[in-house]
Structure formats: C-alpha cells, structure tokens
Amino acid sequence: MMRSVYTAASGMSTQQHHIDTIANNLANSNTTGFKKSRMEFQDLMYDTARPAGATLATGGTVPLGTQTGLGAKTAATQRIMSQGVFQQTGGQLDVAIEGDGYFQIQLPDGSLAYTRDGAFKRDAQGQLVTTDGYILSPQITIPQDATNIVVGTDGKVSVFLQGQTTPTDAGQITLARFPNQVGLTSKGRNLYAESPASGTPVTGNPTTTGLGSLSQGFLEMSNVQVVDEMVNMITAQRAYEINARVIQGADHMLGIVAQLKQ
C-alpha cells in the first residue's frame, strides 16, 4: 500500500509542474513575441511480477503479464512556436515578423540572442536597440535629422532626411531561422539562445530562403489563448486533487491495518 502513496505523490508533483507552466503562460499573455509552453509527461518504470509470454509449469504461455506502474514524471517543456496575433501600433520602429525567423540581437558579451519582439528603440547614437538597450544585429543607425523611417517587407530600412524628398538607405534587417526552433533555450527578456538541439542558425534577408516578411507598425503579441489555459488549469487542478485523494485512501487503508494489530 505504501507504493500507492509514492505513485500518487509523483502524480501530484507532475501536476504541480503543469500548473507552474500554465501560470507562466497566463502571466505572459500580453508579452510581445511570447510563445506558450506545454508540459509533456512520461510514465515511470514498472514492477513486473510476471512478464507477458512467460511459460507456466503446465507448459502453457501466459498471454498477459502482471505489471504495476510506479507513477509519472515531467519529460519535457514543449514550446509552441505558432504565429501570435498582430497588434497595430503605428510605431515606425515597431516591426513584426510574418512567418519564420528571428531578429538577431547582440548581447553585451558579444554573443547573439534571438527574439520575435520587434519593439525597437533608438539609443543615444541612433542605433536600433531592444527595450533593454541590446543592439540589433547587423547594426542599423538612424540619423538624428531623419523625419520618416520606412521598413520594407524585405527588411530594407530607408529614412527621409530633413529637407530631402528621396529616401536614404539606412541598412538591412536580417533574420535567422533554425532547423529545430523548439530546441532554442529561453533566456528571459523575450530572448532565445542557440543550443545543440536547435542547430546552427541560417541567416538571410526577409522573404528569402524560407524566412518570413516584415510588417512595419505592427507587433506580434503572445500566442497564448487564455480560455485554453484556463481549461488546462482546471484539468490539472482536478488531477492534483484526485492524486491527493489516493494518498488519503492509502493512508486510511494503512490505518485499518494498524488497528488489526491491536
């Protein structure tokens, strides 16, 4: 009977992780470029009292074995990379990716990170940076006397300078894509990092080599569906309660056994 206590406890632990993941999804339902996560579970090892196909003393073969499972565990956190909803902002430096690809961001240590958050700003030098001040790579500098900024669907950035009627080329936004984008490592701050599971990034201009196009004046919002997360939360909560009742039931049975000894 003690085995059932540990088995149910493992079920409670997995549902706790499930709730933690759902809570993170809901907390980021309005986070720009956020991708929701889904928990994946696996059963644990089995106690085999009699294997299937065992030979009986009479010479017959057992068609079914006798196995008792020992619970469940969290196997992985699957990030769902589906497209988020576009929100129109009208901001000249707000850019959304429609399709595959990530903006490349240079971190202070010189390494690159990747993001779907296209809410860019200008720093004191006119460079395009993230909200945290990390520089967009390749670097693009907007002149101080620019009166209008145009970002094409192909990533070409043009500016209209004061007193001029023809645009001036300011740079080119490039994107990166990965063989296995769900293998990227989340770093927080809307950033991802390359990992051995994600593979080496392939870079290029938007609309080329399988990369998506850019939409100026829009931001890609979270792909979290609040209603779906609420349903998942209720399901996880009920599963947690049922596992807790199993422990209570096993404890009650042990109490009966203890009374028999008196």
Backbone bond lengths (Angstrom), bond angles and torsions (degrees), N, CA, C in turn:
res aa  C-N    CA-C-N  psi(-1)  N-CA   C-N-CA  omega(-1)  CA-C   N-CA-C  phi
1 M - - - 1.474 - - 1.525 111.71 -
2 M 1.338 117.49 -28.08 1.446 119.57 179.09 1.530 110.70 -64.81
3 R 1.342 117.50 -27.79 1.451 120.57 179.50 1.531 110.50 -60.35
4 S 1.312 117.27 -38.68 1.463 120.56 -179.30 1.525 111.61 -65.15
5 V 1.331 117.28 -30.56 1.463 120.65 178.45 1.525 109.90 -64.93
6 Y 1.332 116.52 -47.92 1.467 119.91 -179.70 1.526 111.56 -68.40
7 T 1.329 116.42 -35.36 1.462 119.71 178.33 1.524 110.66 -64.17
8 A 1.320 116.19 -47.26 1.462 120.06 178.78 1.526 111.34 -65.22
9 A 1.332 116.86 -35.86 1.464 120.41 178.17 1.527 110.97 -63.09
10 S 1.337 117.25 -37.83 1.466 119.84 176.61 1.524 110.68 -65.26
11 G 1.335 116.11 -35.49 1.464 119.69 176.14 1.515 111.90 -65.69
12 M 1.319 117.37 -39.33 1.461 120.89 177.18 1.524 110.94 -65.32
13 S 1.333 116.83 -37.77 1.463 120.43 179.39 1.532 110.99 -64.84
14 T 1.341 117.05 -43.84 1.464 119.68 179.78 1.525 111.16 -64.75
15 Q 1.330 117.50 -39.08 1.462 119.68 179.51 1.526 111.29 -70.14
16 Q 1.324 117.14 -29.10 1.465 120.00 174.44 1.530 110.03 -64.80
17 H 1.333 116.69 -43.11 1.465 120.29 176.06 1.525 110.58 -63.24
18 H 1.337 115.42 -37.17 1.468 119.81 178.14 1.527 110.77 -61.73
19 I 1.316 116.23 -46.21 1.463 121.16 178.87 1.533 110.72 -62.93
20 D 1.335 117.08 -39.44 1.463 120.49 178.61 1.529 110.94 -60.56
21 T 1.332 116.27 -41.48 1.465 120.50 179.36 1.520 111.07 -66.64
22 I 1.327 116.50 -43.07 1.470 120.56 178.28 1.520 110.38 -62.46
23 A 1.331 116.76 -41.33 1.465 120.53 179.56 1.518 110.93 -61.40
24 N 1.339 117.15 -40.39 1.464 120.31 178.39 1.523 111.15 -65.94
25 N 1.338 116.57 -39.07 1.468 119.84 176.52 1.523 111.10 -60.78
26 L 1.328 116.44 -47.30 1.461 119.91 -178.29 1.527 111.37 -66.75
27 A 1.331 116.17 -37.05 1.465 119.37 179.97 1.526 111.41 -64.10
28 N 1.336 117.02 -26.48 1.463 121.37 -177.80 1.526 112.32 -107.85
29 S 1.309 117.15 23.43 1.470 119.76 -178.26 1.524 112.22 -64.52
30 N 1.333 118.09 -20.71 1.467 121.43 177.90 1.530 112.68 -114.41
31 T 1.335 116.97 16.03 1.459 121.12 -179.69 1.529 110.17 -84.11
32 T 1.313 116.51 128.75 1.464 121.55 -178.12 1.523 111.13 -62.61
33 G 1.332 115.97 126.71 1.455 121.71 175.44 1.518 114.86 74.81
34 F 1.337 118.93 6.33 1.464 120.76 -177.30 1.526 110.73 -71.65
35 K 1.335 116.17 142.18 1.455 122.79 176.68 1.529 109.20 -116.48
36 K 1.307 115.87 126.37 1.460 120.74 -175.80 1.531 111.37 -69.11
37 S 1.327 115.44 161.08 1.462 122.55 -179.91 1.516 110.44 -118.65
38 R 1.330 114.63 156.08 1.460 121.47 177.46 1.516 108.80 -134.35
39 M 1.328 116.58 132.87 1.456 120.83 179.01 1.520 110.23 -79.20
40 E 1.326 115.99 142.42 1.455 122.19 173.63 1.524 108.12 -121.34
41 F 1.324 115.62 136.75 1.462 121.30 -173.81 1.528 111.22 -117.97
42 Q 1.331 115.08 156.83 1.464 122.22 174.54 1.520 109.10 -135.33
43 D 1.345 115.07 150.11 1.455 118.25 173.64 1.521 109.28 -79.39
44 L 1.338 115.66 155.56 1.463 121.39 -179.49 1.522 110.08 -86.78
45 M 1.331 116.12 -172.79 1.464 121.06 179.84 1.532 111.25 -63.89
46 Y 1.320 115.30 165.12 1.458 121.96 -177.26 1.524 110.57 -119.48
47 D 1.334 114.77 143.79 1.461 121.88 173.10 1.526 106.60 -90.84
48 T 1.326 116.12 112.77 1.465 121.44 -175.91 1.522 109.28 -99.16
49 A 1.337 115.44 109.89 1.461 120.26 177.32 1.521 110.78 -81.27
50 R 1.334 116.29 -37.07 1.469 120.89 177.20 1.525 108.51 -148.33
51 P 1.334 118.46 119.76 1.460 119.96 -177.31 1.515 111.87 -73.95
52 A 1.309 115.61 151.49 1.456 120.19 175.33 1.522 109.70 -65.91
53 G 1.318 116.73 138.02 1.465 121.32 -178.85 1.511 114.04 87.79
54 A 1.337 117.33 4.71 1.463 119.72 179.10 1.525 110.07 -66.25
55 T 1.328 115.39 149.80 1.467 120.98 -179.16 1.522 109.94 -93.36
56 L 1.325 116.48 128.21 1.456 121.62 179.18 1.522 110.52 -80.32
57 A 1.335 115.55 166.04 1.464 120.48 178.65 1.518 110.98 -63.10
58 T 1.319 116.20 -26.85 1.462 120.71 179.70 1.523 112.53 -81.16
59 G 1.338 116.11 -4.18 1.445 120.24 179.06 1.513 114.65 98.00
60 G 1.304 117.65 -8.33 1.452 121.28 178.93 1.529 111.57 -77.42
61 T 1.332 114.84 168.53 1.464 121.57 179.85 1.522 109.87 -114.02
62 V 1.304 115.86 133.32 1.464 120.83 -179.14 1.532 109.04 -75.43
63 P 1.342 119.02 120.74 1.470 120.70 -178.93 1.520 113.05 -74.87
64 L 1.319 117.15 -27.00 1.456 122.02 -178.79 1.520 109.89 -129.97
65 G 1.335 115.48 141.76 1.451 119.53 177.43 1.527 111.51 -92.38
66 T 1.330 115.40 177.89 1.454 121.85 177.35 1.525 108.12 -120.83
67 Q 1.336 115.82 109.31 1.453 121.21 -179.26 1.521 110.00 -130.40
68 T 1.330 115.16 143.31 1.457 121.07 176.81 1.518 108.74 -122.05
69 G 1.329 116.38 120.47 1.449 120.79 -179.90 1.513 111.97 -71.60
70 L 1.328 115.43 153.36 1.468 121.36 -176.46 1.527 112.77 -113.34
71 G 1.337 116.71 19.13 1.461 118.20 173.02 1.518 113.51 117.78
72 A 1.324 114.90 -162.25 1.465 122.14 -175.61 1.524 110.13 -133.74
73 K 1.342 115.44 164.66 1.461 121.50 177.00 1.524 108.76 -146.70
74 T 1.326 115.75 159.76 1.466 120.45 174.55 1.525 107.83 -81.68
75 A 1.333 115.78 126.71 1.458 120.70 -176.19 1.517 112.31 -96.42
76 A 1.335 117.45 -39.66 1.460 120.08 -175.50 1.517 109.41 -164.23
77 T 1.321 114.90 160.76 1.459 122.15 171.64 1.517 107.06 -112.08
78 Q 1.318 116.25 104.03 1.465 122.34 -177.14 1.522 109.81 -85.07
79 R 1.325 116.83 119.86 1.459 120.55 176.57 1.520 109.21 -89.61
80 I 1.328 115.84 129.06 1.458 122.40 -177.94 1.528 108.15 -92.49
81 M 1.333 116.57 114.94 1.457 121.78 -173.02 1.530 112.96 -96.59
82 S 1.302 118.68 27.24 1.457 120.56 179.29 1.527 110.84 -68.15
83 Q 1.324 115.49 158.45 1.463 121.52 -177.76 1.522 110.69 -65.75
84 G 1.346 116.60 135.63 1.451 121.04 174.79 1.520 111.13 -86.08
85 V 1.305 115.84 171.06 1.463 121.47 179.90 1.530 109.53 -75.36
86 F 1.325 116.39 139.94 1.462 121.06 177.45 1.524 110.25 -85.16
87 Q 1.316 114.94 136.35 1.465 121.23 175.79 1.524 108.69 -118.52
88 Q 1.314 116.11 124.78 1.457 119.97 -179.32 1.521 109.58 -79.37
89 T 1.335 115.58 126.89 1.455 121.33 -179.63 1.520 112.48 -115.31
90 G 1.319 116.26 -27.23 1.457 120.12 -176.62 1.514 113.71 80.08
91 G 1.324 117.41 -4.44 1.466 120.60 -179.68 1.518 111.26 -70.73
92 Q 1.324 116.71 133.52 1.465 120.30 -178.00 1.521 112.88 -67.43
93 L 1.332 116.84 -23.07 1.462 120.55 -179.08 1.529 112.20 -104.95
94 D 1.325 116.34 7.31 1.464 120.70 174.16 1.524 108.39 -90.70
95 V 1.346 115.43 122.22 1.464 120.54 -175.00 1.526 108.89 -133.82
96 A 1.326 116.43 131.13 1.461 122.19 177.55 1.519 110.02 -112.18
97 I 1.329 115.77 146.44 1.464 121.66 177.16 1.522 108.10 -97.54
98 E 1.325 116.35 121.49 1.457 120.98 176.17 1.521 107.84 -102.61
99 G 1.316 115.43 100.60 1.452 120.59 -175.43 1.513 111.45 117.95
100 D 1.320 116.33 -156.25 1.458 122.29 -175.08 1.528 110.84 -82.80
101 G 1.332 115.71 149.73 1.454 120.06 174.47 1.509 113.79 130.09
102 Y 1.331 115.08 161.40 1.457 123.31 179.77 1.526 109.30 -138.09
103 F 1.323 115.99 144.08 1.460 120.26 170.20 1.526 108.09 -70.57
104 Q 1.329 115.52 145.30 1.462 120.77 178.53 1.527 109.16 -98.93
105 I 1.315 115.88 129.32 1.461 122.15 -175.60 1.525 109.20 -122.05
106 Q 1.331 115.88 129.70 1.466 120.78 177.61 1.525 110.12 -89.38
107 L 1.324 115.67 122.40 1.456 121.47 179.64 1.525 110.43 -85.17
108 P 1.330 117.35 163.52 1.477 119.88 -179.07 1.525 114.25 -56.56
109 D 1.348 118.43 -28.48 1.462 120.33 179.81 1.528 112.93 -84.01
110 G 1.341 116.62 3.09 1.456 120.88 177.83 1.511 114.63 93.55
111 S 1.341 117.90 -12.07 1.462 120.73 178.81 1.524 110.34 -78.36
112 L 1.318 115.79 167.15 1.453 121.40 -179.05 1.525 110.97 -105.97
113 A 1.314 115.32 141.72 1.456 122.56 170.47 1.526 107.20 -123.10
114 Y 1.322 116.20 171.69 1.457 120.36 -173.17 1.523 109.62 -135.32
115 T 1.318 116.30 144.52 1.454 120.01 -175.31 1.522 110.99 -150.32
116 R 1.348 114.93 156.56 1.464 121.64 171.28 1.523 110.17 -102.98
117 D 1.315 116.58 -0.58 1.464 122.64 -179.10 1.524 109.04 -82.77
118 G 1.325 116.27 108.70 1.453 120.79 -177.63 1.511 114.46 -102.99
119 A 1.333 117.57 26.57 1.473 121.14 178.15 1.527 108.63 -84.78
120 F 1.318 116.34 80.43 1.462 120.87 -175.19 1.526 111.35 -88.01
121 K 1.327 113.20 157.93 1.463 121.68 178.80 1.529 107.93 -132.10
122 R 1.331 116.64 171.66 1.464 122.14 172.27 1.522 109.10 -107.14
123 D 1.330 115.97 134.11 1.464 118.77 176.61 1.531 109.36 -90.14
124 A 1.332 117.12 -171.03 1.467 121.39 -175.84 1.524 112.30 -63.67
125 Q 1.341 117.25 -24.12 1.463 120.93 179.27 1.530 112.29 -93.87
126 G 1.337 116.84 0.84 1.459 120.95 -179.18 1.511 114.28 86.06
127 Q 1.337 118.42 4.51 1.457 121.46 -179.54 1.532 110.38 -77.22
128 L 1.336 116.19 146.56 1.454 120.53 175.58 1.520 109.13 -76.24
129 V 1.331 115.60 126.75 1.461 121.33 -177.20 1.525 109.17 -136.21
130 T 1.345 115.93 164.79 1.454 121.61 174.54 1.528 109.44 -78.66
131 T 1.310 115.87 178.97 1.462 120.82 178.65 1.525 111.59 -60.33
132 D 1.339 117.16 -29.80 1.462 121.96 178.96 1.512 112.86 -88.35
133 G 1.343 117.53 2.79 1.458 120.31 177.52 1.508 114.90 88.64
134 Y 1.344 118.48 8.58 1.461 120.94 178.42 1.533 108.74 -79.30
135 I 1.319 116.00 138.24 1.463 121.66 -170.90 1.526 111.02 -81.18
136 L 1.328 115.49 135.89 1.457 121.26 173.14 1.525 108.97 -68.27
137 S 1.332 116.48 136.93 1.461 121.82 179.61 1.526 109.79 -117.73
138 P 1.358 117.59 132.43 1.463 129.28 -4.92 1.535 111.53 -63.97
139 Q 1.326 115.37 153.50 1.453 120.36 -175.14 1.534 110.80 -67.32
140 I 1.319 115.16 138.33 1.455 122.33 176.42 1.522 107.55 -128.13
141 T 1.326 115.91 125.25 1.458 121.04 -178.85 1.524 109.54 -112.63
142 I 1.333 114.81 128.45 1.462 121.61 178.91 1.527 108.39 -98.14
143 P 1.342 119.06 122.61 1.466 120.57 178.84 1.526 111.65 -59.25
144 Q 1.325 115.74 149.27 1.464 120.30 -177.85 1.523 112.66 -65.53
145 D 1.343 117.25 -28.59 1.459 119.48 -177.99 1.528 112.82 -93.25
146 A 1.346 116.83 16.87 1.459 120.09 177.80 1.522 109.90 -71.76
147 T 1.311 116.36 129.79 1.467 121.30 -179.90 1.513 112.49 -98.78
148 N 1.331 117.59 -19.11 1.461 121.12 -179.42 1.523 108.64 -152.49
149 I 1.333 115.95 141.38 1.465 122.11 -179.50 1.517 108.00 -121.98
150 V 1.321 116.33 131.82 1.458 121.78 -179.46 1.524 108.59 -123.88
151 V 1.330 116.21 124.22 1.462 122.11 175.66 1.521 107.36 -111.41
152 G 1.320 117.15 116.27 1.451 121.33 -179.44 1.512 112.56 -77.36
153 T 1.323 116.12 164.66 1.461 120.35 177.64 1.523 111.73 -62.36
154 D 1.344 116.53 -23.84 1.462 121.32 179.01 1.521 113.16 -90.33
155 G 1.352 116.71 6.19 1.457 120.86 176.84 1.507 115.47 89.48
156 K 1.330 118.31 -1.53 1.458 120.12 179.53 1.522 109.42 -73.90
157 V 1.337 116.47 129.48 1.466 122.53 -178.40 1.523 108.26 -105.94
158 S 1.320 115.83 123.46 1.465 122.10 178.24 1.518 109.08 -124.62
159 V 1.318 116.51 149.96 1.465 121.21 179.27 1.524 108.94 -130.41
160 F 1.326 113.90 148.83 1.466 120.44 172.37 1.525 106.90 -104.67
161 L 1.324 116.16 119.27 1.456 121.34 -179.38 1.524 110.07 -86.08
162 Q 1.303 114.53 157.04 1.471 120.35 -178.54 1.526 110.38 -59.39
163 G 1.341 115.44 127.04 1.455 121.26 178.29 1.510 114.32 86.07
164 Q 1.382 117.84 -0.98 1.454 120.71 -179.98 1.520 110.50 -112.23
165 T 1.338 115.84 147.90 1.468 121.09 -179.69 1.522 112.74 -107.53
166 T 1.315 116.96 -8.62 1.462 120.68 177.65 1.528 109.45 -109.54
167 P 1.342 116.92 142.68 1.469 119.91 -176.78 1.525 112.19 -73.21
168 T 1.325 114.67 153.78 1.465 122.82 176.46 1.519 108.91 -114.75
169 D 1.319 117.17 133.59 1.463 122.02 179.83 1.533 109.55 -68.00
170 A 1.365 115.74 127.14 1.462 120.04 -179.02 1.524 112.86 -111.51
171 G 1.316 117.15 -9.85 1.464 119.02 179.58 1.511 112.24 146.83
172 Q 1.334 115.33 -176.02 1.462 122.57 -176.41 1.523 109.63 -134.30
173 I 1.335 116.18 122.84 1.468 120.79 174.06 1.521 108.33 -82.65
174 T 1.314 116.64 127.05 1.461 121.31 175.85 1.527 109.16 -112.65
175 L 1.303 115.22 155.83 1.461 122.04 -179.75 1.521 110.20 -118.89
176 A 1.310 115.44 162.52 1.461 121.98 176.86 1.522 108.91 -124.91
177 R 1.305 116.40 142.59 1.462 121.79 174.14 1.522 109.07 -129.52
178 F 1.341 116.41 157.20 1.461 121.74 -173.77 1.530 110.39 -125.25
179 P 1.338 116.88 146.79 1.466 119.41 176.19 1.526 112.53 -58.86
180 N 1.338 116.34 -35.29 1.465 121.55 179.76 1.525 108.37 -135.84
181 Q 1.333 116.15 83.70 1.457 118.92 -173.74 1.522 113.25 -67.70
182 V 1.336 118.62 -23.54 1.468 119.64 177.84 1.522 111.29 -70.39
183 G 1.345 117.17 -10.91 1.452 120.56 177.87 1.515 113.53 -87.07
184 L 1.345 117.77 0.39 1.459 120.68 177.46 1.527 110.72 -64.94
185 T 1.316 116.40 149.63 1.463 122.17 179.18 1.521 109.64 -97.15
186 S 1.320 117.05 126.76 1.460 120.94 177.63 1.520 110.07 -74.83
187 K 1.338 116.49 130.82 1.451 121.58 -179.50 1.521 112.45 -110.27
188 G 1.342 117.83 -0.34 1.454 120.75 -172.17 1.521 110.07 80.50
189 R 1.322 116.91 174.56 1.469 122.89 -179.40 1.537 111.55 57.52
190 N 1.340 116.24 29.98 1.473 123.06 179.67 1.528 112.81 65.13
191 L 1.326 117.38 23.54 1.457 121.59 -176.79 1.521 111.18 -114.48
192 Y 1.344 114.87 147.94 1.454 122.44 173.54 1.530 108.33 -120.90
193 A 1.328 114.89 156.60 1.459 120.59 177.67 1.517 109.37 -124.57
194 E 1.317 115.68 147.78 1.463 121.29 175.74 1.522 109.81 -63.73
195 S 1.316 116.54 145.17 1.461 121.64 177.68 1.527 108.60 -138.10
196 P 1.333 118.09 166.48 1.472 119.22 176.28 1.523 112.49 -58.48
197 A 1.343 117.10 -27.88 1.463 119.76 -179.42 1.525 112.61 -78.16
198 S 1.328 117.35 -28.29 1.466 120.22 -177.09 1.520 112.43 -77.16
199 G 1.323 117.30 -26.94 1.452 120.63 -175.01 1.521 111.47 86.24
200 T 1.313 115.86 173.81 1.465 122.08 -178.41 1.522 110.19 -79.58
201 P 1.350 118.29 133.96 1.463 119.85 -178.52 1.519 112.53 -69.37
202 V 1.318 114.78 147.44 1.466 122.57 172.33 1.521 106.63 -110.53
203 T 1.317 117.08 123.04 1.458 121.07 -176.08 1.526 110.92 -106.83
204 G 1.329 114.79 156.01 1.452 120.20 178.59 1.510 110.24 179.33
205 N 1.312 115.72 175.55 1.464 120.46 177.52 1.520 110.34 -75.51
206 P 1.320 118.05 147.58 1.463 120.60 175.45 1.523 111.58 -53.04
207 T 1.335 115.87 149.05 1.473 126.22 -178.46 1.518 112.73 73.59
208 T 1.343 118.98 5.14 1.461 121.13 178.11 1.520 109.82 -121.99
209 T 1.327 116.75 156.15 1.475 124.71 176.00 1.519 113.13 47.49
210 G 1.342 116.31 42.94 1.456 120.31 176.73 1.507 115.40 80.45
211 L 1.318 118.44 3.97 1.462 121.91 -179.78 1.527 110.38 -85.45
212 G 1.329 116.11 151.87 1.452 121.21 -179.50 1.517 112.53 -76.18
213 S 1.314 114.86 179.13 1.463 121.44 178.10 1.518 109.55 -103.15
214 L 1.334 116.17 165.26 1.458 122.06 -178.97 1.522 110.51 -105.23
215 S 1.324 115.76 145.97 1.464 122.24 176.78 1.522 108.37 -125.48
216 Q 1.315 116.64 111.22 1.461 121.45 -179.83 1.522 109.88 -76.63
217 G 1.336 115.71 144.20 1.454 120.69 179.17 1.511 113.51 83.67
218 F 1.344 117.23 10.47 1.466 122.42 178.70 1.524 109.49 -130.63
219 L 1.323 115.67 156.33 1.452 122.47 171.63 1.524 108.86 -128.82
220 E 1.321 115.69 140.98 1.463 120.19 174.84 1.522 108.50 -84.67
221 M 1.316 115.81 119.45 1.453 120.20 -179.39 1.530 110.59 -87.63
222 S 1.317 116.56 -178.90 1.456 122.34 -179.94 1.528 110.68 -62.59
223 N 1.341 116.20 149.05 1.465 119.90 175.25 1.530 112.18 -94.31
224 V 1.327 116.71 16.79 1.467 121.69 178.82 1.530 110.13 -74.55
225 Q 1.337 116.16 128.69 1.450 122.25 172.72 1.533 107.46 -100.43
226 V 1.314 116.00 109.13 1.468 120.53 -171.94 1.526 111.49 -59.55
227 V 1.319 117.64 -40.58 1.467 120.80 -178.59 1.526 110.26 -62.53
228 D 1.332 116.96 -43.76 1.467 120.04 179.10 1.521 110.96 -62.41
229 E 1.330 116.94 -40.26 1.463 120.11 -179.93 1.528 111.46 -66.60
230 M 1.323 116.46 -35.64 1.467 119.75 177.70 1.526 110.73 -65.57
231 V 1.339 116.82 -40.48 1.466 120.28 176.69 1.519 110.45 -63.61
232 N 1.332 116.73 -43.80 1.465 120.34 177.81 1.522 111.46 -62.01
233 M 1.313 116.75 -37.14 1.459 120.61 179.84 1.525 110.98 -65.46
234 I 1.333 116.93 -42.59 1.466 120.55 178.42 1.528 110.31 -63.09
235 T 1.341 116.89 -42.94 1.466 121.09 179.32 1.526 110.88 -61.61
236 A 1.332 116.67 -45.32 1.463 120.43 -179.91 1.524 111.40 -65.36
237 Q 1.327 116.27 -38.55 1.463 120.18 179.62 1.523 111.18 -64.26
238 R 1.334 116.46 -41.97 1.474 120.03 179.42 1.532 110.30 -66.26
239 A 1.322 116.99 -40.76 1.465 119.61 178.25 1.526 111.05 -63.06
240 Y 1.332 116.16 -38.69 1.470 120.47 177.52 1.526 110.56 -62.88
241 E 1.331 116.33 -43.59 1.468 120.85 -179.94 1.525 111.15 -63.61
242 I 1.328 117.23 -41.40 1.462 120.64 -178.76 1.522 110.50 -64.72
243 N 1.347 117.07 -41.59 1.463 119.17 177.20 1.522 111.50 -64.09
244 A 1.326 116.25 -35.71 1.470 119.59 176.79 1.530 110.65 -64.90
245 R 1.325 117.29 -37.29 1.462 120.56 178.35 1.526 111.19 -68.02
246 V 1.326 116.94 -32.71 1.461 119.74 176.28 1.528 109.94 -61.86
247 I 1.321 116.54 -42.46 1.468 120.02 178.15 1.527 110.25 -63.45
248 Q 1.335 116.18 -41.97 1.465 119.56 177.09 1.524 111.13 -61.46
249 G 1.355 116.69 -41.33 1.455 120.22 178.74 1.512 112.39 -64.16
250 A 1.351 116.13 -42.71 1.458 119.62 178.37 1.521 111.16 -65.16
251 D 1.325 116.71 -38.35 1.466 120.40 178.27 1.524 110.61 -64.50
252 H 1.334 116.43 -38.72 1.463 120.21 178.64 1.534 110.48 -64.97
253 M 1.331 116.63 -41.17 1.464 120.04 178.57 1.524 111.21 -64.88
254 L 1.329 117.07 -39.34 1.463 119.71 176.65 1.521 111.23 -64.94
255 G 1.344 115.78 -34.01 1.457 119.54 176.69 1.516 111.66 -64.01
256 I 1.320 117.12 -38.30 1.468 120.63 177.69 1.519 110.83 -64.58
257 V 1.345 115.59 -42.16 1.464 119.26 178.51 1.529 110.57 -61.90
258 A 1.331 115.86 -40.62 1.469 119.24 -179.88 1.518 111.03 -63.86
259 Q 1.336 116.90 -35.72 1.462 120.18 178.83 1.521 112.01 -68.70
260 L 1.346 117.14 -30.18 1.453 120.33 179.30 1.522 112.46 -65.67
261 K 1.336 115.70 -26.95 1.465 119.67 -179.34 1.523 112.46 -76.04
262 Q 1.324 116.16 -16.70 1.473 119.01 -176.65 1.530 110.94 -77.80
